[in-house]
Amino acid sequence: MAKTIEREMSVLRRLAEERLAESGRSFEEFSPDQVKALVHDYHVRQIELELQNEELRDAQVRLRVARDRYAKFFNEAPVGYLTITRRGVIKETNATFATMVGLSPDQLFGKALSDFLLPEDRPSFYGRFKAFFKMPEGKQLDFSLTGKDKPINVRCIGRMEHDPRDQPDAEDIESLMLVITDVTEQAKLEEQLRAKETFLNGLFETIPMPVFYKDRHGRYQGFNKAFEDFFGKSKDQLVGKTVFDISPPELARLYHAKDAELFEKPGVQVYEAQVTDARGGAHDVVFHKAALVDEWGSVSGLVGTVQNVTELKLVEMYRGLSVDVLAILNATTEFSESIRRVLLAVKQASGCDAVGIRLQDQGDYPYYEQAGFSEDFLLMENSLIAHDEQGGICRDPDGAIKLECTCGLVISGKVDPRENSMFTPGGSCWTNDAFPILDLSAADDPRLNPRNRCIHDGYSSVALIPIRKSQEIVGLLQLNHRAPGKFNPDLIAILEGIASHIGEALFRKKIEKDLQESEERYRLLSDLTMEGVVLHKGGIVRDVNVAMEKSLGYGREELLGKNLLELIIHEEDRENVRENIVKDYAAPYIVRCVKKNGEVIFTEIEARNFEAQGELLRVAAIRDVTERKKGENALLESRERLRQALAEKDRFFSIIAHDLKSPMSGLLSLSRMFAEDAENWTLKELREISGNLHKSAERVFDLLENLLEWARMQQGLIEYAPRECRLTDIVDANMHFLTSVAEQKDIVLSSHVSKDLTAWLDPSMISTVLRNLLSNAIKFTKREGKVEVRAERQGSRIEVSVHDDGIGMDQKMLSRLFSLDQRTARPGTEGESSTGLGLMLCKDFVEKHGGEIRVESRSGQGTGVFFTLPVDRQ
């Protein structure tokens, strides 16, 4: 402002002097008026200058306020500002940065910025500063300041500045303005984020289940190590590829369709499929996939896992086998037959090439039952007894017979599973690759006289499961498969359970043979039990067997001392149990029991009292008959359906016999007349009789046609082949078919069906329905009457109706129309025959389409028959 005023004054003075010089006149030469005007001009100018001075003072005040405000903003800004030279020397700084390093701005002037960096950050700063100073745009520097109390992590950005007030030296004129932000907390968060990301990446890679993710176009973007190992493909081979690049076409189409479905309807998707692993093995898997949605709500891709359920299904199958084995062993069959059936069930379920059960026979353990082993194998392997060179039996220091090979080692039960990985804590030995055993040295092989016949016969997967009676090993369950990888710990555990069932069966057999009267309690348990057995006194449990625990879900300790009625008997059946519990012997009766998990099952209880050591006790066998009960109910329902079907058949044949009798009698009578007296008839009589013959034949034909259609329908011999059809085509064709019949009675047929109306129907069946309904309408309509067909859409169905203005029906006849055991046949208005079967056939055909049929009629006011058809495929 001051400079502007000064310039204006200089210009004014110059102009005045120029004007004075041009006039060439001195002051004395001016006239008084000129002097007065000049003085006036000077006064005006003086006032203008005074006003300008006031504006200048105001401007100076505003400038000072703005400068103070800028200084406050500069110094109190939440970030540090400083200007440094090319050499990194501080020229100017604000209070915020000074506070960061614990000094005042004056103390920082002329200091090198690097002096305030942590020593370990200085080399990096020196290495990058030159390039940063030259072109700071779009760059940032991260380093740590010493700080007043502790190091501060900062991030700086810069901008070049040229200050012409500085000396001409380019080093000083060109400077860099830095904005420094304290990012200590941000750095901590970033470090935490990096640690979390590292953790998540590590977790992602260590997840044992294959995991993958794709972009919106179905291209693989990444997956974990489990995915690579399972499918045998590296990231370089898969990233950027789609399922069409790596999967068989049929599977690729399935995966692509599923991905598209998920992209279309974001959420979670689960489905089963079969995949092939890196070794070419087929696996049942479950895909779990979820859509990835970005911050704008758009689907950006998907993430998925591949759950291999092959072994799970196998375990479930083996668990089912365990239940089957238990049922076989508990069945009332000979022990040898039970073992044979058990072995066949094990072989079928496991898919093994050979299975066998060895049972103790004196000191040896020959095969009690086997399936799949060759005769040569059995000849060599049937006996396990070790013999010396003279043929004598080898015994250990305790006098026990020594047994050879792996089977003998398992039966001995002397292997510590902690020292031999092939053995389980339950004493079983199993391997999925037996061939490396051939390479064991004699020192490393714990077996006595290893024969290795299983291996030499090509069996790769072998499982040997001890059979125990109580704690004593009394046999062996053996499974051999030529393919590797057939077993896992879960399957072995289930097989151990099956072996324990066999052991329990052996234990029951021993009880049956050996227990005397003093052991009557246990003998009765064995005699009566098919499933659970409980020993009690007055309903208070004294003992239970394992089967009882398993069937009810309670442990033995949970049952002992408890009131049987209150704990397991359904409250509505307790009175029934109370009535039977007082009897010395209670024949089998059925009550409901409640398992520990709350499940209600049907059980059959058989019980009796017995005396043991002077105490009267009661033993009860409790069998789970839930499935049998269901089967009995199903059988009763089946019997009822059969009874109804037979009753319908009887009524049907009764109708046929009645309806055939009249026309057949007419045919027989007229044909006899032809045979005996035809030569005496006139032409008119011949025509009349032949016409009657024709009518009788037509009645028989119509009846037989309906009979055959109905019978084929009941036997399922009529093929149901629906398709989309234009309804007017079906209606017109059948009306045309019956036009000549209607014309004989001067009846007008008309259709009110839209040509655009289509339905999902079987043309043949619906034609039969329409023909029957139109034929009935014509039959029961008087001359010069009307018959109409209408159709209208009602939501997802179409209602078709046939109306006539004929003789109609009363309510009693209406109620009997669709029942075979009620006679509804009656002659038409001109004596036309009727069987009543046509409507039954119509009902069956309409219901085959998922529709309904109904009739509305009043005596003397005509009839309307309505039925529905689907619009689209059901």
Secondary structure, 3 states (H helix, E strand, C coil): CHHHHHHHHHHHHHHHHHHHHHHCCCHHHCCHHHHHHHHHHHHHHHHHHHHHHHHHHHHHHHHHHHHHHHHHHHHHCCCEEEEEECCCEEEEECHHHHHHHCCCHHHHCCCEHHHHECHHHHHHHHHHHHHHHHCCCCCCEEEEECCCCCCEEEEEEEEEEECCCCCCCHHHHEEEEEEEEECHHHHHHHHHHHHHHHHHHHHHHHCCCCEEEEECCCCEEEECHHHHHHHCCCHHHHCCCCHHHHCCHHHHHHHHHHHHHHHHCCCEEEEEEEEECCCCCEEEEEEEEEEEECCCCCEEEEEEEEEECHHHHHHHHHHHHHHHHHHHHHCCCCHHHHHHHHHHHHHHHHCCCEEEEEECECCECCEEEEECCCHHHHHHHCCCECECCCCCECECCCCCECECHHHHHHHHCCCCCCCCCCECCCCCEEECCCHHHHHCCCCCCCCCCCCCHHHHCCCCEEEEEEEEECCEEEEEEEEEECCCCCCCHHHHHHHHHHHHHHHHHHHHHHHHHHCCHHHHHHHHHHHHCCCEEEEEECCEEEEECHHHHHHHCCCHHHHCCCEHHHHHECHHHHHHHHHHHCCCEEEEEEEEEECCCCCEEEEEEEEEEEEECCEEEEEEEEEECHHHHHHHHHHHHHHHHHHHHHHHHHHHHHHHHHHHHHHHHHHHHHHHHHHHHHHHCCHHHHHHHHHHHHHHHHHHHHHHHHHHHHHHHHCCCCCCCCEEEEHHHHHHHHHHHCHHHHHCCCCEEEEECCCCCEEEECHHHHHHHHHHHHHHHHHCCCCCCEEEEEEEEECCEEEEEEEECCCCCCHHHHCCCCCCCCCCCCCCCCCCCCCCHHHHHHHHHHHHCCCCEEEEECCCCCEEEEEEEECCCC
